Amino acid sequence: MIQSDSMGPSRLIKRRSAGSLFIEAMRFVVLSEMFLGCFSASNQPISNRMGHTVVFPLQGNVYPQGFYSVSLRIGNPPKPYTLDIDSGSDLTWLQCDAPCVSCTKAPHPPYKPNKGPITCNDPMCSALHWPSKPPCKASHEQCDYEVSYADHGSSLGVLVHDIFSLQLTNGTLAAPRLAFGCGYDQSYPGPNAPPFVDGVLGLGYGKSSIVTQLRSLGLIRSIVGHCLSGQGGGFLFLGDGLSTTPGIIWTPMSRKSGESAYALGPADLLFNGHNSGVKGLRLVFDSGSSYTYFNAQAYKTTLSLVRKYLNGKLKETADESLPVCWRGAKPFKSIFEVKNYFKPFALSFTKAKSAQLQLPPESYLIISKHGNACLGILNGSEIGLGDSNVIGDIAFQDKMVIYDNERQQIGWVPKDCNKLPKVDRDYNKGFSPADLGMVVKQFSAAYASREDL
């Protein structure tokens, strides 16, 4: 979980143990094939399972909550857990009673592992700590992890695996066993409480990511997307069922060796349709960051352009919500009352013809609880991001954003995120909790009897 402070939560991951996790694909694929065909309402053959999609409704908002979360059912019997969605990190983790040394207030009791942890001799552990070796004295010891984030929040725990109960949009019920972190020691420095969640859902493209693990099982393609509503809520999807939506603007990913961030660029910053003088920005798309962070020079230019255009029409005022805010003659009730005072920004990608990410005022401003208009573009150097530029949730509102790892590209398109999509069928119809429990039971029995795989 990530601390929420006056600068807004930023969950851009900084690993102490860098690297990606190697999944023992055959161990999972064999078991997956044993049961997926048996529990498909649509009777899809196993050979056609690729191309399916899982859709989840989201809760939350940019302000005042500062995060979007999803509910997943994990364990046997399955129990609900609320997770902060984070495309800026790979490892999914839950607060864990192992026992818990330091856990925060959360919607549900800490997860209780029902099997032993992943051990140091597991390839997953070696890959997690690469290029260093796991800090283990013996191969049978548990595989520990520690992740820390840009706001100095952190989670310490051990790698485990358990059943995730999923319903694909074609009607198939699945209960794969996936690896994740059992976090028994969370730290959140700062004056404010962390998000009210049970953990973090890592959506990056590293081997430890839930997306990559499901892809290794043959359940979905390595594609993830989110649609965050400016009114709150929205939806998350895993798989390729929405990647052919008309009007998507695609740009190639910009990947560096050893990095697992969803990055794009270079891009030039435009203001009101004109060049701002800020060029060559490399951008990280991070759903785990509430706001957008520019490097010091880009931030300075952004703030100068906004102030110059306002030309005293609104007065700057102190507000604990964000560093720079403006007040009107009376408190603003919505962003639509103030947007005419501001002009749009855009990010123009130089390696993708005509590709621009539009940032209208509602994509970089919030209305605080005091009725002030506050700038949701912040100085990343003040929280240790250096020259990095992070595009956060505020810019993603009312857009569907797709991270396509199969084709190494990221796309976006304006979208009504209040409406859940229909891919093959509604994700939440046609199956009772008893049906889901039966599938989990069958998968669990298979894993218990096939430990040699």
N, C-alpha and C positions, 0 to 999 in steps of 0.2 A: 504494500500500500504506500501511497505517497502523501507527504505532508501538504496541507493546503495553507498557503501563507498569503501575504499581501501582494505578492508577485504572481499568485495563481499557481496551481500545481503544475509541475513539469516532470513528466515521467520518461524523459529520454534516458535510456539505460546506459550506465557506464559499468561494465563488468570488471570485477577483479579477476574472475576466471573466464577469459575470453575464449571464443571458439564456438564450434557447432557440435551438435550431438549426432552420433551415428545410430540409427535405428536398426535393430535386428529384424529386418523386413520379413524374412521368411517365417520367423516365429509368429508374427501377427497375421501375415497373409493367409497361411494355412488355416488358422482358426477362423479368420474372417470368412473364408470361402465355405467353411463347414456349415455356417449358420445363416449367412445373409440371405441366401436363396430361400431358406425355409421360412423366413419371417418377413417376406415382402408382400404387402397387400396387392401390389400391382403385378406380382409374379414376374418381376424383371429378372432375366437370367444373370448369373454372376458376370458374364463377359461384358454386359452392358452397364455395369455399376458405375464405371467412370462417367463423369459428366453430371452426376447428381449434385444437389445443393442442399445445404442445411441453412434455414433461416431462423433467426432469433429476434424477438422484439427487444428494444433497448429502453432503459429508463435513464433519467438524468438530464442535465442541461449545462451550458457553459457557465451561466451565472444565475443563481448564487451557488449551486452545488459544485460546479467546476469539474465534473466528470460525467461520463456515460457508462452504464453498467449493464451486464447481461446476467441472466439466471441460468445456471447449468445444473444438471442432476448427475451427481458423482457418487460412486460407491455401490455396495450391494448389502442391503437394499439401497436404492438410489435416494440421495438426500439433496435438497436444493442448496446452492451456494451462489452468492452474488459476487461477480468479478468485474473489476475495472478493466475495460477493453484498452489494449495498448499495442498499437502497431510499431511502437518504438523499441520493443523488447521481444525476446523469444520465449523465455521460460515462463510457463504458467505456474503459479504457486497459490496455495491456500494456507490460511492460518491453521495451525495444526496442534492437536493435543498429543504431544509426544514425549513428555508432557510439555506444555507451553511455558516458556520462560518469560516471554513478554509479548502478549497479544493485546490488540486494541479492541474497542467496542465494535461489534459487527452485527449484521442482521441475523446470523445463525451461529450456533455453537461451533467451536473449532472442529475441523475434520479429524477423525480418529482412524489412523491406518489400520487395516485389518490383515496386512501381511508385512513381512519384513521389508526393509529398504533395499533399493538397488545397491549393489556392492561395488567395491573399487575395481574388481576384475571385469566388470561389465564394460563393453566398448562405449556405452553411453557416458559412463563416468570419465573415461579417458578423453573422449572428444570434448566433454564439457570443460575440462581443465587445459586443453591444448592451447598453446604449444608447451606449457609446463606439464609435469606429471602430477597426477592426483596426490595430494598430501596424505598418503596412506602408509601406515607401517606394515600392513598386511593386506593381501588381496581380498580377504573375506570381510574387511571392515565396511561400514556404510559409506556411501558416496555423499559427502557434504557439499553444499553450495553456499555461496554468498553473492547477492546482487545488491548494487547500490545505484541510486538514481541522481539526476542532476540537482534535485532539491535536498540531497543528502539523506533522504529516507533510504532504508535498507531492509533486507530480509535475509535471515540466516536459517538454514535448515538442511534437510536431507532429501535426496531424490527417492521417490516412490512411484508405484504405478497402481492404477485402479480402473474400474469400469466407468465409462462415460456413456450415459443413455442419450441416444440421438434419434431423431426422426427426420429422414430425408424427405424432400418435397415430392418425390415420386411415390411416397407411402412406405418405403422400406424403413423398418426399425433396425437399429444397429446398437451394439453395446461393446465397442472395442475397448481394450485395455491400453491406456495411454500413460506416458511418463509425465510427472510434474513434481513441483517442489512442495515438501511438507515443511512450512515455515513456522518454527517454534520460537523465533526471537526476532521481533520487528522493532526497528528504531525510527522515530520520527522527531527529529529536533525541530524546535520552533514553537511559537506561542499558540498555534491553532491546532485543532483536532484534525487527524487524517480523514480521508473519505470513509464513509460508513459502508464498507464492503468487506467481503471475506477474503479477498486476495486480488490477484492480477491475472488477466488472461493475455498471455503473450502471443501476439499475432505476427511477429516477424517471420523471416524466411529461413532462419537457422534450423538445424536438425532437431532442436529441442522444441520447436514450435508445434502447437497442436495442429496447425494447418499442414505442416510437413509430415507429421506422424500419420494423419489421416490420408494424406496422399500416398505415403509408403504402404498403407494398407489397401490401396486401390479403391477407397471409398469416394474420394473427391479428387479433382485436379487442384494443383497448388495455386488457388486463387482465393483471395479474401476481399471483402468490401464492406463498407459501412455507409449509412445514410443517416445523418444526424439532423434532427429537426430543430429549427430555431425556436419552436414552441415547446421543446422538450420531448424526449423520447426519440424514436426512429427505429432502425433495424440494422442488424449485422448479418452477413451471409458468408458461408464457406462453400467454395465450389464455383462452377462456371455458368450456372443457370442464368445469370444476369449480365454476363460479359458481352452479349450481343445487343444490348439496349441501344436504340438509335440515338445518334448525336454525341456519342462519347468522344471526348478529345483524348487521344493517346500520346504519351511521350515516353521515350526510352528511359529505363532506370540507369542511374549512374552509380555503379558499384565499385568499391575498393576492396582489395584483398584483405581478408580478416574482418570485414565489416558486414553487419547484418541489417543496417538501417535501410529503409525505403527512401532512397535519395534520387533527386532529379537535378538537372542543370547542365550547363549554366543558364541563368535567366537574368533578364534585365528588368528593373523596376520602373513601371510607368505610373504617372499620376495625372488623372484627368485626360488620359489619352496621349500624354507627352512623356518623352524620356526624362527621367529624374536625374540622370547622371550616375546612378548606381547600376553597375553592370557585373556580369559574371558570377551571380550568386549561385552557390550550390545549396540546395534545399533538402531538408529531411521532412517527410510527411509523418507526423506522429500523433495518432489519436489519443495518446496518453498525456498530451500537453493541452491544457485548457486554452492557452493563448498562443499567439505567434511571437517568435523571438528572432530579431535580426542582430547581426553583428553591430558593433559600436558605430561604425561609419554609416551603415544603411539605416540604423535607427535614428541617428542624428539628422539625416536627410529627410526621413519620413516625418519626424516631428516638426522640422522646419517648414516643410511643404504644407502640412496641415495648419500650422499656426499662421503662415503667410496668407493662405486662402481665407481663413476665418476673419483675419484682419479686425479683430476686436468685436465681431458680431456676438460671440459668446465669451464670457469671462472665465478664465481658469480659476479653479477652486480646489482646495484640499479635500480629499476623499480617501478613506482607508481602503477602499475597494481596489484601486489601481493607482499607479504613480501620477498619471496626467489625466485630469478630468475638467469638464467645462459645465457651467451652470447657465440656465436661461432665466428669463424673467419670472418663470414659475417652474416647479419641478416637472421634468419630462416623465410621461407615463409609458412611452414605448419608443423604440428606435425609429419608428416611422414619423414621429413628431420632430425628430432632429436631423434626419438623413439629408434634408435639403440644404443644411448648413455645410455639408461635407461633400467631397468629390471621390469618385472611385479610384482605387489603385488597381494595378494588374501586374502579373508576372509573365513576361514574354520569354518563351524558351527558344533559344537561338538554334538548337539542334533539331527542333521539331517545327516544320513549316506551319505558320499561322496558329501555333498552339499557345494559348494564353489562359492563365488562371485568373478569372475576374474576382476582384475583391471590392464589392460595393460597400458603402458605409456599414451595413448590417453584418458584414464579414470582418470588420475590425473594430467595431464599437459595441459597448454594452451600456445599458441604463442601470445605474447603481440603485441601491435601496433608498438613497437620498434624492433620486430623480436627476442625477447628473449624467452627462454623456462622458464615458471614460474610454481612453484609447487602449484597445486590446492588442496592440503591437508593442512589445517590450524590448528592453536592452539585454540581450543574451549574455553580454560580457559581465553583467552584474551578478549573474548566478553561475558563472564559471563555464559558459559555453564557448568562450573564445570567439573564433571566427565562424562558428556554426550558425546556420539559419534554420529555424524550426517552424514549420507550418502546423498550427494546432487546430483544435476543435472549432474555434471561433470562425476560422476560414472555411471549414468543411460544412457549415450549416446549410441545409437545403440543397446539398449536392450529394450525388452518389459517387463515392470514390472507390476505385477498384485497383487492387494490387495484383497484377497478373504475373506470377513468378514463372509460369510456363513460357511466356513470350518476353519476359524481362521488360515489362512496361507498366505504367501507371496511367489510369484514365479517370476522367470525371465528367459529369453531366448534371445540369440543374434537375432537381427531382423533388416531388412532394414526398417528403420522408415520413409524413404522418400515415401514409397508406402502406400496409405490409404487402409485399409483392406476391403474386401467384406465379409459380414457375411451372410445376406439373399439377400440383394440387395444394390447397392450403396446408401449411405446415402443422396446424393445430387441430385438424379434424380427422375423424375416422378411427382413433385408437384410444382406448381407455388406459388408465394407470395399470390395470391388471395385465393388459397386453404387453405394456412396456416392462412390467415386472417379470413376465414370463421370458422375454428375450434376455433380460439381464441374467436371470437364473440359468438359462441354457448356456450363455456365453461363459458365465462363471464356472459352471460344471466342466465345460470344455477346457478352460485354462487349468483348472485343478487337476484334471486327469491327463493333461498333455504337457507337463513341465519339462519333458525331454525335448520339446521343439525349440 
